[in-house]
Amino acid sequence: MPETSDSPESASQPPLPRRWFRKSVRFVWSIAPWIGLLIVALLAVSVMSSPDDRPPSQMAIAIAACILMAALTIAAVCSWRQIGFQWDWLFAVLVSVHALVLHFLVALDWWGPTTSSVKSLLFAAVFAISVLVISIVIRLFRLRLTLGLVVFYLILLLNIGGLYVAINAQWFRG
């Protein structure tokens, strides 16, 4: 016998399009801060890694470095609150601090990389990215991957990529 609209089950749930709309709005609302954080980090990295002949001012670089550090800190703290002190999170924090310090030094022209240091940095980047990808795959299969950790890793990859753009720009500027 078909259900009528007077049954208690149909009265408690809204129609399907309304439920779908509410769930999609909740989903977008929950990921909006993370997307905003990624956009802010991308803008900060683009300011610090300007490949133009005329680099940005040191004040702009310092502000961009502080913004990138804040974005990394927010993502790290949020992911730490969800997963705790795990080996992959600690490794990502170590790599992010190292990449941020090097990015800051290169952007302010306080450190000029040599050929051997660029080779070492490339090896370290390949190693770090490989370890982080393996840890994401392990977390994905164990169903322990959180959105905060993914955003933290994405901001870290932005920072590493920006570091190499800044090194290339400094290398070609002389």
One Martini backbone bead per residue (centre of mass of N, CA, C, O) as a GRO file, in nm:
protein
  174
    1MET     BB    1   0.096   0.037   0.024
    2PRO     BB    2   0.087   0.353  -0.013
    3GLU     BB    3   0.203   0.641   0.096
    4THR     BB    4   0.109   0.902   0.278
    5SER     BB    5   0.123   1.237   0.389
    6ASP     BB    6   0.021   1.144   0.695
    7SER     BB    7   0.269   1.023   0.774
    8PRO     BB    8   0.527   1.047   1.003
    9GLU     BB    9   0.774   1.017   0.810
   10SER     BB   10   0.699   1.248   0.600
   11ALA     BB   11   0.681   1.482   0.819
   12SER     BB   12   0.991   1.478   0.926
   13GLN     BB   13   1.078   1.504   0.625
   14PRO     BB   14   1.195   1.661   0.382
   15PRO     BB   15   1.230   1.701   0.082
   16LEU     BB   16   1.477   1.608  -0.126
   17PRO     BB   17   1.576   1.888  -0.239
   18ARG     BB   18   1.608   2.021   0.039
   19ARG     BB   19   1.815   1.824   0.159
   20TRP     BB   20   2.030   1.861  -0.058
   21PHE     BB   21   2.069   2.163  -0.016
   22ARG     BB   22   2.152   2.155   0.282
   23LYS     BB   23   2.398   1.968   0.248
   24SER     BB   24   2.553   2.146   0.044
   25VAL     BB   25   2.572   2.397   0.226
   26ARG     BB   26   2.725   2.260   0.458
   27PHE     BB   27   2.968   2.174   0.293
   28VAL     BB   28   3.055   2.452   0.193
   29TRP     BB   29   3.076   2.578   0.480
   30SER     BB   30   3.304   2.374   0.580
   31ILE     BB   31   3.522   2.446   0.330
   32ALA     BB   32   3.563   2.756   0.309
   33PRO     BB   33   3.803   2.809   0.505
   34TRP     BB   34   4.005   2.627   0.350
   35ILE     BB   35   3.997   2.777   0.082
   36GLY     BB   36   4.083   3.050   0.197
   37LEU     BB   37   4.358   2.950   0.304
   38LEU     BB   38   4.470   2.866   0.028
   39ILE     BB   39   4.452   3.144  -0.107
   40VAL     BB   40   4.632   3.295   0.090
   41ALA     BB   41   4.883   3.115   0.045
   42LEU     BB   42   4.908   3.166  -0.259
   43LEU     BB   43   4.951   3.471  -0.240
   44ALA     BB   44   5.203   3.464  -0.061
   45VAL     BB   45   5.379   3.296  -0.253
   46SER     BB   46   5.357   3.492  -0.498
   47VAL     BB   47   5.502   3.727  -0.358
   48MET     BB   48   5.771   3.569  -0.277
   49SER     BB   49   5.788   3.439  -0.603
   50SER     BB   50   5.878   3.660  -0.791
   51PRO     BB   51   6.000   3.636  -1.139
   52ASP     BB   52   6.087   3.906  -1.171
   53ASP     BB   53   6.318   4.158  -1.205
   54ARG     BB   54   6.137   4.301  -0.983
   55PRO     BB   55   6.122   4.274  -0.671
   56PRO     BB   56   5.979   4.290  -0.395
   57SER     BB   57   5.956   4.418  -0.113
   58GLN     BB   58   6.055   4.351   0.207
   59MET     BB   59   5.780   4.408   0.337
   60ALA     BB   60   5.610   4.220   0.158
   61ILE     BB   61   5.766   3.965   0.230
   62ALA     BB   62   5.717   3.971   0.536
   63ILE     BB   63   5.409   3.964   0.521
   64ALA     BB   64   5.387   3.702   0.354
   65ALA     BB   65   5.535   3.523   0.560
   66CYS     BB   66   5.333   3.567   0.792
   67ILE     BB   67   5.085   3.459   0.642
   68LEU     BB   68   5.200   3.179   0.581
   69MET     BB   69   5.254   3.106   0.876
   70ALA     BB   70   4.958   3.129   0.964
   71ALA     BB   71   4.842   2.917   0.771
   72LEU     BB   72   5.018   2.683   0.873
   73THR     BB   73   4.930   2.699   1.170
   74ILE     BB   74   4.630   2.656   1.136
   75ALA     BB   75   4.649   2.383   0.989
   76ALA     BB   76   4.819   2.236   1.205
   77VAL     BB   77   4.629   2.269   1.448
   78CYS     BB   78   4.376   2.143   1.323
   79SER     BB   79   4.510   1.867   1.259
   80TRP     BB   80   4.609   1.805   1.548
   81ARG     BB   81   4.320   1.797   1.681
   82GLN     BB   82   4.240   1.538   1.501
   83ILE     BB   83   4.527   1.343   1.525
   84GLY     BB   84   4.778   1.436   1.651
   85PHE     BB   85   5.081   1.286   1.728
   86GLN     BB   86   5.226   1.212   1.431
   87TRP     BB   87   5.469   1.135   1.213
   88ASP     BB   88   5.357   1.294   0.963
   89TRP     BB   89   5.302   1.560   1.107
   90LEU     BB   90   5.590   1.614   1.214
   91PHE     BB   91   5.723   1.610   0.935
   92ALA     BB   92   5.557   1.845   0.814
   93VAL     BB   93   5.650   2.058   1.014
   94LEU     BB   94   5.951   2.042   0.955
   95VAL     BB   95   5.930   2.108   0.650
   96SER     BB   96   5.778   2.380   0.677
   97VAL     BB   97   5.991   2.532   0.838
   98HIS     BB   98   6.224   2.495   0.641
   99ALA     BB   99   6.085   2.621   0.388
  100LEU     BB  100   6.018   2.897   0.514
  101VAL     BB  101   6.304   2.987   0.583
  102LEU     BB  102   6.421   2.962   0.297
  103HIS     BB  103   6.219   3.148   0.158
  104PHE     BB  104   6.291   3.398   0.320
  105LEU     BB  105   6.598   3.409   0.247
  106VAL     BB  106   6.560   3.423  -0.063
  107ALA     BB  107   6.362   3.668  -0.084
  108LEU     BB  108   6.586   3.862   0.078
  109ASP     BB  109   6.883   3.791  -0.016
  110TRP     BB  110   7.054   3.618   0.223
  111TRP     BB  111   7.059   3.365   0.020
  112GLY     BB  112   7.282   3.188  -0.200
  113PRO     BB  113   7.263   2.937  -0.401
  114THR     BB  114   7.420   2.658  -0.486
  115THR     BB  115   7.458   2.381  -0.664
  116SER     BB  116   7.469   2.182  -0.422
  117SER     BB  117   7.221   2.299  -0.269
  118VAL     BB  118   7.014   2.245  -0.495
  119LYS     BB  119   7.049   1.941  -0.504
  120SER     BB  120   6.973   1.892  -0.208
  121LEU     BB  121   6.690   2.022  -0.222
  122LEU     BB  122   6.575   1.833  -0.436
  123PHE     BB  123   6.611   1.573  -0.278
  124ALA     BB  124   6.444   1.664  -0.030
  125ALA     BB  125   6.178   1.715  -0.183
  126VAL     BB  126   6.136   1.433  -0.294
  127PHE     BB  127   6.139   1.291  -0.024
  128ALA     BB  128   5.911   1.450   0.122
  129ILE     BB  129   5.686   1.403  -0.086
  130SER     BB  130   5.692   1.096  -0.074
  131VAL     BB  131   5.622   1.065   0.225
  132LEU     BB  132   5.353   1.225   0.215
  133VAL     BB  133   5.211   1.046   0.008
  134ILE     BB  134   5.228   0.784   0.168
  135SER     BB  135   5.071   0.892   0.417
  136ILE     BB  136   4.809   0.954   0.266
  137VAL     BB  137   4.754   0.667   0.165
  138ILE     BB  138   4.741   0.535   0.440
  139ARG     BB  139   4.510   0.714   0.551
  140LEU     BB  140   4.305   0.647   0.329
  141PHE     BB  141   4.291   0.332   0.389
  142ARG     BB  142   4.226   0.390   0.711
  143LEU     BB  143   4.027   0.638   0.742
  144ARG     BB  144   4.229   0.913   0.858
  145LEU     BB  145   4.150   1.145   0.671
  146THR     BB  146   4.173   1.492   0.683
  147LEU     BB  147   4.113   1.811   0.587
  148GLY     BB  148   4.337   1.953   0.749
  149LEU     BB  149   4.572   1.777   0.640
  150VAL     BB  150   4.536   1.838   0.341
  151VAL     BB  151   4.577   2.144   0.365
  152PHE     BB  152   4.855   2.133   0.492
  153TYR     BB  153   4.989   1.986   0.251
  154LEU     BB  154   4.917   2.199   0.035
  155ILE     BB  155   5.068   2.435   0.165
  156LEU     BB  156   5.340   2.293   0.164
  157LEU     BB  157   5.357   2.261  -0.146
  158LEU     BB  158   5.344   2.561  -0.204
  159ASN     BB  159   5.604   2.631  -0.052
  160ILE     BB  160   5.796   2.452  -0.214
  161GLY     BB  161   5.731   2.572  -0.493
  162GLY     BB  162   5.802   2.867  -0.418
  163LEU     BB  163   6.096   2.813  -0.349
  164TYR     BB  164   6.181   2.725  -0.642
  165VAL     BB  165   6.101   2.987  -0.779
  166ALA     BB  166   6.286   3.171  -0.609
  167ILE     BB  167   6.551   3.032  -0.687
  168ASN     BB  168   6.528   3.077  -0.989
  169ALA     BB  169   6.507   3.385  -0.983
  170GLN     BB  170   6.779   3.430  -0.838
  171TRP     BB  171   6.958   3.281  -1.039
  172PHE     BB  172   6.880   3.470  -1.294
  173ARG     BB  173   6.961   3.748  -1.160
  174GLY     BB  174   7.250   3.682  -0.995
   0.00000   0.00000   0.00000
